[in-house]
Amino acid sequence: MHLYSGTELRWPVTILSSEGQCEGEIESINTRGALFSCTDIPPLNETVQMVIKPPNYKTIYIGGNIIWSTVLKPDEGDPRLGIGVQFTSMTSNDRHFISTVVAAR
């Protein structure tokens, strides 16, 4: 997934990994994956569970793999880590919801 290949939005997300949890925010999303920002980095190449809380929709639980990380906006105050996640499992209803959001923007 390219760094900015999804639809830009801001949804809270919690990433659950073997090293604990990381609170962050979705920066962009599509039906294949997402870019999220956080202050702590989960382990690369690890399977994680994401708990995403979009407005006006139920909480979404998605499995995924962390495939890359980078520093976002290093020249604008406190740098945040950008994490690229490739989705590996989600319900068909959640996939439909995300594709509807992407198509509407």
N, C-alpha and C positions, 0 to 999 in steps of 0.2 A: 504494500500500500504506500503510495506517495505521501509525503509529509502533510500536504494540504489538499488531499483529494476528496475530502468529504464535505458535507454541509456544515458551515460554521454555526455553532450554538453554544449555550452554556447550561449544562445539566450537572448537578452534583453526582459524584461517583465514589464508591468505596471499592478498593481493590483488595481482595483477600488472597494472600500468598502464604508460602511455607514460613516466611519470616514475619508474619503478622498482617496488619492492614495499613493501607495508605489512603488517606482522604484526598480527593482531588476534584477536578472539574473536566467534563468533556469539552474539548475545544472544537472538534469536528467529528462527524460520524457518517458512515454509509453502511450498507447492509453487510459488508465484508469485514469492517473493523472500525477503529476509532483512534483519534489522537486525544490523549488527556494530559492535563498538567497537574503536577503535585510538587510537594517540597521534598519528599522521600522517594527513592527509586526502588521498586520491587526488583527481584533478581531477573536478569535477562534470560530468555529462552525457557521460561518457566510457565507452566499452565496455571492460570489464576481464575478466580471467580470475581465477576464484577457485579456490583449492586448499583444500578442506575436509577435515579429518581427524576424522571421528566415531569414537567408541570402538566396537570390535567390528564394524567395517565397513571396506571398502577406501577409499582416498583418493578423494574425489569432485572432479571437474573440471567447473566450471560457468561459462558465459559470462553476463555480465550488464551492466546499465547502472546507474551511480550516479545516483540520481534526487534525493537530498536529503542534507543533513547537519545535525547539531545537537550541542549539548554535552549529555552525559549526566551527571546527578547533580552539578551544579556546586557544590553545598553540602557534598559529602561527600569531602573530601580532594582529591587530584589529579583534575581533570576529564578525562574521556575523550570523544573524538569519537564520535558515533553516525552511522553511514553506512547509508542505505537503498539497497538494491540490488534491482532488478527482474531476475529471471532471463530470459535470452534463449535459452539452449541448455543442455540436459543430456540424458543418456541416459534411456531409459524405465526402466531398472533403478534408476537413482539417483532419479528422480521417484517411483517406487514405494516405495523405501526411505524417502524423506522423508515421503511421505504416510502410511506405516505408523507412523513415529515420531510424527507430529503426531496421528494417530488414537489412539495409545496413551497420550497425556498428557492 
